[in-house]
């Protein structure tokens, strides 16, 4: 892999978020299809960002190919994500293409997203990571910690 460039995620990159969400829900093997990601509400809200409500994200590119994406969404209480804690706390999702894993891409994406969140005046970020997912180590190393009472759900919180 060559140089990794980071850039802001655009609201029109829905296909990228579909690919990323499909990769996230299938992190441990084929469990869901792209149709599931698009059609099932518990997944489909991850496939678009709404800058008007404050959503934002970062894309990692190498040699004109996308190798990862990390995004934060202010999901409403009546349409919560798996890592939802409050409407005022954006939920983070992150994905790195299989070919780029283990090369620090996920860390760079997450660190950039955290900086953006701090600069925006946010107080917290949340996420959800399934038991056994190696990404948990990355999140813990960045300061995310389990939410009391929701450890079994894999919900984690970072105070900024």
C-alpha positions in Angstrom: 0.0 0.0 0.0 1.2 3.5 -0.8 0.4 6.8 0.9 -2.9 7.0 2.6 -4.8 10.3 2.1 -7.7 11.3 4.4 -10.6 13.5 3.2 -14.1 14.4 4.4 -16.9 12.0 3.7 -19.5 13.4 1.3 -23.2 13.1 1.9 -23.6 11.5 -1.6 -21.3 8.6 -0.9 -24.1 6.2 0.0 -22.7 3.3 -1.9 -19.5 3.5 0.1 -21.5 3.5 3.3 -23.5 0.5 2.1 -20.3 -1.4 1.4 -18.8 -0.4 4.8 -22.0 -1.3 6.7 -22.1 -4.7 4.9 -18.5 -5.3 5.9 -19.2 -4.3 9.5 -22.2 -6.5 10.0 -20.3 -9.4 8.3 -17.1 -8.9 10.2 -17.1 -12.5 11.4 -18.5 -14.2 8.2 -21.4 -13.9 5.8 -24.5 -13.2 7.8 -26.2 -10.5 5.8 -26.6 -9.4 2.2 -26.4 -5.9 0.6 -30.2 -6.2 0.3 -30.4 -6.6 4.1 -28.2 -3.5 4.6 -30.4 -1.4 2.4 -33.8 -2.8 3.4 -33.5 -3.5 7.2 -34.0 -0.3 9.3 -31.5 -1.4 11.9 -28.8 -1.3 9.2 -30.0 1.1 6.6 -29.7 4.2 8.8 -25.9 3.6 8.8 -25.9 4.0 5.0 -26.3 7.7 4.8 -25.1 10.8 6.6 -27.0 14.0 7.1 -24.7 17.0 7.5 -27.8 19.1 8.5 -28.1 17.1 11.7 -24.3 17.3 12.3 -23.2 13.9 10.8 -19.6 13.8 9.6 -17.0 11.4 8.4 -13.5 10.7 7.1 -12.5 8.6 4.1 -9.1 7.0 3.6 -7.8 6.6 0.1 -4.8 5.0 -1.5 -3.9 5.0 -5.2 -7.3 6.4 -6.0 -9.1 3.6 -4.2 -11.1 3.9 -1.0 -9.5 1.7 1.7 -11.6 2.8 4.7 -14.2 5.1 6.1 -15.2 6.3 9.6 -18.4 8.3 10.3 -20.4 9.7 13.1 -24.2 10.1 13.1 -26.6 11.8 15.4 -29.3 9.1 15.2 -32.7 9.9 16.8 -34.0 8.1 19.8 -36.9 6.6 17.7 -34.3 5.1 15.3 -31.3 4.3 17.5 -28.2 2.5 16.3 -26.6 -0.4 18.1 -24.3 1.9 20.0 -26.9 4.6 20.7 -26.6 6.4 24.1 -28.3 9.8 23.5 -29.4 12.0 20.6 -26.7 14.4 21.5 -23.9 11.8 21.3 -23.0 10.8 17.8 -22.6 7.1 17.1 -19.4 6.1 15.3 -19.0 3.4 12.6 -15.7 2.5 11.1 -14.6 0.1 8.3 -11.3 -0.7 6.6 -11.1 -2.8 3.5 -9.7 -6.3 4.1 -6.6 -5.6 2.0 -5.7 -2.5 4.1 -6.3 -4.0 7.5 -3.4 -4.2 10.0 -1.7 -1.2 8.5 -2.9 1.6 10.8 -5.7 2.8 8.5 -8.4 2.3 11.1 -6.3 4.2 13.8 -5.7 7.1 11.4 -9.4 7.3 10.6 -10.5 7.1 14.2 -7.9 9.7 15.4 -9.0 12.1 12.6 -12.7 11.6 13.5 -11.9 12.2 17.2 -10.0 15.4 16.4 -13.0 16.6 14.2 -15.4 15.8 17.0 -13.3 17.8 19.6 -12.9 20.7 17.3 -16.7 20.7 16.8 -17.2 21.0 20.5 -18.7 17.5 21.0 -18.5 16.0 24.5 -18.8 12.3 23.7 -18.7 9.6 21.0 -20.3 6.2 21.2 -20.0 3.0 19.3 -20.9 -0.7 19.4 -18.5 -3.5 18.8 -19.5 -7.2 19.0 -17.7 -9.6 21.3 -14.7 -11.1 19.6 -14.1 -8.3 17.1 -10.4 -7.3 17.2 -11.4 -3.7 16.6 -12.3 -3.5 20.3 -8.6 -3.2 21.1 -8.3 -0.2 18.8 -11.2 1.5 20.4 -9.9 0.8 23.9 -6.5 2.2 23.0 -8.2 5.4 21.9 -9.9 5.8 25.2 -13.3 4.2 24.6 -14.7 2.3 27.6 -17.7 0.1 28.1 -21.0 1.7 29.1 -22.1 0.4 32.5 -25.0 -2.0 32.1 -24.5 -2.3 28.3 -21.3 -4.3 28.3 -23.0 -7.3 26.8 -24.2 -5.2 23.9 -20.6 -4.0 23.2 -21.6 -0.3 23.7 -18.6 1.9 24.3 -18.2 5.6 25.0 -15.4 8.1 24.6 -15.5 11.3 26.6 -13.8 14.1 24.7 
